[in-house]
Structures are given as C-alpha cells and as structure tokens.
Amino acid sequence: MSPLWFFLVPVGLWLISGLRVIQEYESGVIFRLGRFAEVKRAGLNWIVPGVDRMVKVDLRTVTRDVPPQDVITRDNVSLKVSAVIYFRVIDAQRAIIQVENFLYATSQLAQTTLRSTLGKLELDDLLAQREKINKELQIVLDLHTEPWGIKVTAVEVKAIDLPPEMQRAMARQAEAERERRAKVIAAEGEYQAAEKLGMAADVIDAHPAALQLRYLQTLVEISAEKASTTIFPVPIDLLQTFLDRGAPRAPPPRAPAQVGPPATPQLHPQAPERPLPPRTPPEGDRNG
C-alpha cells in the first residue's frame, strides 16, 4: 500500500468533517477561534474543522404565548391579561452576539411591556380600543428588540379575565343602556305616529268623505277576522244631533255695561186721572 494513501485518507476525512448543510429557513453564524467570522447562507457550506464553530439560527416567524399577567388599570381595576407575540430574526449575527437567548429575552420583555402598557389605560379603553393597544405594544416591543436583530411583527391581546363583581356590574350597565335605547326608540315611534295621525286628521278634516271610507274599511277588516263578537263603530256625526239636544243651553248674553256718565232719564207726562165712579151703598143702609 502506497504511503500516499496514509496521507490522503486523513485529509479526505478532515475535509468531509467540515461540510455543513444549512436549510433554507436558517442562517449559520461562523465563529473562528472564538471571533465572529461570517454568516453562512442556505445550502452546502464548508468550515475549517477544529477552528470554526457554526451556530444555526432559525429565521422563521416564532410564536410565543405571553402568560396571564396581573394588571391594575388606571382606574384601579385588577384583571388578568394574556397575549401572543409574533417575531422573527432579521439579523442572525446580532441575535447570537447581542443577547444570550433571544427567545427567552423576547418573551420576558413582552410580559413586562404588557403589564406596564396596560396599567396606563382605563378599563373601558382596554375593552374598546383593542386594535390600538395591540399596535402600541408592537411598537414598544419592536423598539426594544431592534438592537438584538429581532423584528416583532405583531402582538395580540388574547384574553382579558375580569373579576366576577366587575362582570356583574358591566352586565347591569349594558342592560340599563339597552333599556334606555328601547325607551328612546319607543318614544320616537310614538312621536312619528302622532305626527302621521295629525296629518291624517288634517286630510279627513279637509275631505269629510274620507271618514266614511275609513269607517267602511274598518268594517271590512273586522269581518275578515271571523270573530264571534263584532263591534260596529258608529260615526260621531250620527249622534251629534242628540248630543246637541241634551246639552244645557247657554244663558242669554248680558247687556254690555255702560261706560261714561249715566244717561238723563226722560220724563214722560202723566196721563190725566179718570174720575172714580160713585160708591153704591150696601142694601142694609138703604132699608134703614
């Protein structure tokens, strides 16, 4: 056996041991003798065995659940809030060099940011402005993780656990609000109905025959129901004559009071008195 084989075989094994395969969704950070050398891309790569060390970094979007956090809102309401965070590595070199464990660090930063950001809001804002809060959380986290080569793509508040007392209070508030809206809608309907009835009364007043037509139409509707009891509405015009007879008569109008000095009474001449007939004496006087 040729001595050349004793040289080629170890060299071949040494070369083969330096081959590394990097997936499409990964990057390889190369450290040569402890110092950063370069970043390898996807495909077949070769490093110097015994000199270089490669650390693979996943470039895919990572999803992490933020455990429920105890949050006290600005209006002193205690609740538990859980969220989910989406992020990915955009700079493999900084993600390995600048932070020890970027997954753990991003998760812890999300928890603290969630507590501090939601603590500045009131309960009503927290429940009504969910999209705005998610956007604000994403901006704050992305600002802190940018030096690590991490890009936070989205943050979503997943669940808000309210105390039972607060849930009952909110239920009563919602019920009262719905009752108020129902009363307002009913009042608005009554107003519109009264307005339409007033317009209909004006039309009937201008056209008296319309009242008789409505009367006949009402009879048709009643007869179509096939009820055992039928009520016939009597027009008021038929009873107006009897109502006028039974009504008390108004007293005659009094003469208007005279304004100014009293009128001088006119003196009428007295008629001459007629002579009285002679008095006839009674029969007793005649005989005596």
C-alpha positions as CSV (number, residue, x, y, z in Angstrom):
1,M,0.0,0.0,0.0
2,S,1.4,3.3,-1.1
3,P,2.3,5.8,1.7
4,L,0.3,8.4,-0.2
5,W,-2.9,6.7,1.0
6,F,-1.9,7.3,4.5
7,F,-1.9,11.0,3.8
8,L,-5.0,11.3,1.5
9,V,-7.3,9.3,3.8
10,P,-6.9,11.6,6.8
11,V,-7.1,14.7,4.7
12,G,-10.2,13.4,3.0
13,L,-11.9,12.7,6.3
14,W,-10.8,16.1,7.6
15,L,-12.4,17.8,4.6
16,I,-15.6,15.8,4.9
17,S,-16.0,16.6,8.5
18,G,-16.1,20.3,7.7
19,L,-19.1,20.0,5.5
20,R,-22.3,21.6,6.8
21,V,-25.8,21.7,5.3
22,I,-27.9,24.8,6.2
23,Q,-31.7,24.7,5.5
24,E,-33.5,27.4,3.5
25,Y,-35.1,28.9,6.7
26,E,-31.7,29.0,8.6
27,S,-28.6,31.0,8.7
28,G,-25.2,29.9,10.1
29,V,-23.1,32.2,12.2
30,I,-19.4,31.2,12.0
31,F,-17.0,31.8,14.9
32,R,-13.3,31.3,14.1
33,L,-11.2,30.8,17.1
34,G,-13.9,32.5,19.2
35,R,-14.3,35.5,17.0
36,F,-17.1,36.2,14.6
37,A,-16.1,35.4,11.0
38,E,-19.1,35.4,8.7
39,V,-22.7,34.3,8.2
40,K,-23.3,31.3,6.0
41,R,-26.5,31.1,3.9
42,A,-28.7,28.1,3.0
43,G,-27.0,25.2,1.1
44,L,-23.9,23.2,1.4
45,N,-21.1,25.0,3.2
46,W,-17.7,24.1,4.5
47,I,-16.0,25.3,7.7
48,V,-12.5,24.7,8.9
49,P,-12.8,21.7,11.3
50,G,-11.4,22.3,14.7
51,V,-11.1,26.0,14.0
52,D,-14.5,27.2,13.1
53,R,-17.8,26.7,15.0
54,M,-21.1,27.3,13.4
55,V,-24.3,28.3,15.2
56,K,-27.6,27.9,13.3
57,V,-30.3,30.5,13.7
58,D,-33.9,29.9,12.6
59,L,-35.2,32.7,10.5
60,R,-38.9,31.7,10.6
61,T,-41.6,33.6,12.5
62,V,-41.7,32.5,16.1
63,T,-45.0,32.4,18.1
64,R,-44.8,32.8,21.9
65,D,-47.7,32.9,24.3
66,V,-47.5,35.6,27.0
67,P,-48.7,34.0,30.3
68,P,-51.6,35.8,32.0
69,Q,-50.3,38.9,33.8
70,D,-51.9,40.6,36.8
71,V,-52.6,44.1,35.6
72,I,-54.1,47.0,37.6
73,T,-55.6,49.6,35.3
74,R,-55.5,53.3,35.8
75,D,-59.0,53.3,37.4
76,N,-57.8,50.6,39.9
77,V,-59.4,47.5,38.4
78,S,-57.5,44.3,38.8
79,L,-57.6,41.8,36.0
80,K,-55.6,39.2,34.2
81,V,-54.5,39.7,30.6
82,S,-52.8,37.1,28.3
83,A,-51.4,37.8,24.8
84,V,-49.5,36.2,22.0
85,I,-46.4,37.7,20.3
86,Y,-45.1,37.0,16.7
87,F,-41.4,37.8,15.9
88,R,-38.6,36.7,13.7
89,V,-34.8,37.1,13.4
90,I,-33.7,39.5,10.8
91,D,-30.1,39.7,11.8
92,A,-28.6,36.4,12.8
93,Q,-25.3,37.9,13.9
94,R,-26.8,40.3,16.4
95,A,-29.3,37.7,17.6
96,I,-26.4,35.5,18.7
97,I,-23.9,38.0,19.8
98,Q,-26.0,40.8,21.5
99,V,-28.2,38.6,23.6
100,E,-27.7,35.2,25.3
101,N,-31.1,33.7,24.5
102,F,-33.2,35.9,22.2
103,L,-36.3,33.6,22.6
104,Y,-36.3,33.9,26.4
105,A,-35.4,37.6,26.4
106,T,-38.2,38.5,24.0
107,S,-40.7,36.5,26.0
108,Q,-39.8,38.2,29.2
109,L,-39.8,41.6,27.6
110,A,-43.3,41.0,26.3
111,Q,-44.6,40.2,29.8
112,T,-43.2,43.4,31.4
113,T,-44.3,45.6,28.5
114,L,-47.8,44.1,28.7
115,R,-48.1,45.0,32.4
116,S,-46.6,48.5,32.1
117,T,-48.6,49.5,28.9
118,L,-52.0,48.2,30.1
119,G,-51.5,49.8,33.5
120,K,-51.7,53.2,31.9
121,L,-55.2,52.6,30.4
122,E,-58.6,52.6,31.9
123,L,-60.9,49.5,31.7
124,D,-63.2,51.0,29.1
125,D,-60.3,51.9,26.9
126,L,-58.8,48.5,27.3
127,L,-62.0,46.8,26.2
128,A,-62.9,49.1,23.4
129,Q,-59.6,50.0,21.8
130,R,-58.1,46.6,21.4
131,E,-56.5,47.3,18.0
132,K,-54.9,50.5,19.2
133,I,-53.4,48.7,22.2
134,N,-52.0,45.9,20.0
135,K,-50.4,48.4,17.7
136,E,-48.8,50.2,20.7
137,L,-47.5,47.0,22.2
138,Q,-46.0,46.0,18.9
139,I,-44.2,49.4,18.5
140,V,-42.8,49.3,22.1
141,L,-41.5,45.7,21.8
142,D,-40.0,46.3,18.3
143,L,-38.1,49.3,19.6
144,H,-36.5,47.3,22.4
145,T,-35.7,44.2,20.3
146,E,-34.3,46.0,17.4
147,P,-30.7,46.0,18.9
148,W,-31.0,42.2,19.1
149,G,-31.8,41.8,15.5
150,I,-35.4,40.8,16.3
151,K,-38.4,42.1,14.4
152,V,-41.7,42.0,16.3
153,T,-44.3,41.6,13.6
154,A,-47.5,41.6,15.7
155,V,-48.8,41.5,19.3
156,E,-52.4,40.4,20.1
157,V,-54.1,40.6,23.4
158,K,-55.7,37.2,23.6
159,A,-57.9,37.2,26.7
160,I,-59.0,39.6,29.5
161,D,-60.2,37.9,32.6
162,L,-62.4,40.3,34.7
163,P,-63.4,39.7,38.3
164,P,-67.0,38.4,38.8
165,E,-68.1,41.6,40.6
166,M,-66.9,43.6,37.6
167,Q,-68.7,41.3,35.2
168,R,-72.0,41.7,37.1
169,A,-71.6,45.5,37.2
170,M,-70.9,45.6,33.4
171,A,-73.9,43.4,32.8
172,R,-76.2,45.7,34.7
173,Q,-74.7,48.7,32.9
174,A,-75.3,47.1,29.5
175,E,-78.9,46.1,30.5
176,A,-79.6,49.7,31.6
177,E,-78.2,51.0,28.4
178,R,-80.3,48.7,26.3
179,E,-83.4,49.7,28.2
180,R,-82.6,53.4,27.7
181,R,-82.2,52.8,24.0
182,A,-85.5,50.9,23.8
183,K,-87.4,53.7,25.6
184,V,-85.9,56.3,23.3
185,I,-86.8,54.2,20.2
186,A,-90.4,53.7,21.5
187,A,-90.8,57.4,22.2
188,E,-89.5,58.3,18.8
189,G,-92.0,55.9,17.3
190,E,-94.9,57.4,19.3
191,Y,-93.8,60.9,18.1
192,Q,-93.7,59.8,14.5
193,A,-97.1,58.0,14.8
194,A,-98.7,61.1,16.4
195,E,-97.3,63.3,13.7
196,K,-98.7,61.0,11.0
197,L,-102.1,60.8,12.8
198,G,-102.2,64.6,12.9
199,M,-101.6,64.8,9.2
200,A,-104.3,62.2,8.6
201,A,-106.7,64.2,10.8
202,D,-106.0,67.3,8.6
203,V,-106.8,65.3,5.5
204,I,-110.0,64.0,6.9
205,D,-111.0,67.5,8.1
206,A,-110.5,68.8,4.6
207,H,-112.3,65.9,3.0
208,P,-115.2,64.7,5.3
209,A,-115.9,61.8,2.9
210,A,-112.6,60.2,3.9
211,L,-114.0,59.4,7.4
212,Q,-116.9,57.4,5.8
213,L,-114.4,55.5,3.7
214,R,-112.3,54.7,6.8
215,Y,-115.4,53.5,8.5
216,L,-116.2,51.1,5.7
217,Q,-112.7,49.8,5.5
218,T,-112.7,49.2,9.3
219,L,-115.9,47.1,8.8
220,V,-114.2,45.1,6.1
221,E,-111.2,44.4,8.3
222,I,-113.4,43.3,11.3
223,S,-115.5,41.0,9.1
224,A,-112.4,39.3,7.7
225,E,-111.2,38.2,11.2
226,K,-114.2,35.8,11.6
227,A,-114.5,36.7,15.3
228,S,-117.5,35.7,17.4
229,T,-118.0,39.3,18.6
230,T,-118.2,42.1,16.0
231,I,-118.0,45.7,17.1
232,F,-119.5,48.3,14.7
233,P,-118.1,51.8,15.3
234,V,-120.8,54.4,15.0
235,P,-119.7,57.7,13.4
236,I,-120.0,60.7,15.8
237,D,-121.8,62.7,13.2
238,L,-124.9,60.5,13.7
239,L,-125.0,61.2,17.4
240,Q,-124.3,64.9,17.1
241,T,-128.0,65.9,16.9
242,F,-128.8,64.0,20.2
243,L,-125.8,65.5,21.9
244,D,-126.9,69.0,20.9
245,R,-130.4,68.4,22.4
246,G,-129.2,67.1,25.7
247,A,-126.6,69.7,26.2
248,P,-127.6,72.6,28.6
249,R,-128.5,75.9,26.9
250,A,-126.2,78.7,27.5
251,P,-127.7,81.8,29.3
252,P,-128.6,84.8,27.1
253,P,-125.9,87.3,26.7
254,R,-125.9,90.1,29.2
255,A,-126.1,93.7,28.0
256,P,-122.7,95.3,28.0
257,A,-122.1,97.7,30.9
258,Q,-122.4,101.3,30.0
259,V,-119.2,103.3,30.2
260,G,-119.5,107.0,30.9
261,P,-121.9,109.3,32.8
262,P,-125.4,107.9,33.4
263,A,-127.9,109.0,30.9
264,T,-130.5,111.5,32.0
265,P,-133.9,109.8,32.4
266,Q,-136.6,111.1,30.2
267,L,-139.7,112.4,31.9
268,H,-143.0,111.3,30.3
269,P,-146.1,113.4,31.0
270,Q,-148.6,111.6,33.3
271,A,-152.0,110.9,31.8
272,P,-154.9,112.7,33.5
273,E,-156.6,110.6,36.2
274,R,-160.1,109.4,35.4
275,P,-162.9,110.3,37.9
276,L,-163.8,107.4,40.1
277,P,-167.4,106.0,39.9
278,P,-169.8,106.8,42.8
279,R,-169.8,104.3,45.6
280,T,-173.0,102.3,45.9
281,P,-174.2,101.9,49.5
282,P,-175.0,98.4,50.8
283,E,-178.6,97.1,51.0
284,G,-178.8,97.5,54.8
285,D,-178.2,101.1,54.7
286,R,-180.9,101.5,52.1
287,N,-183.6,99.9,54.4
288,G,-182.6,101.7,57.5
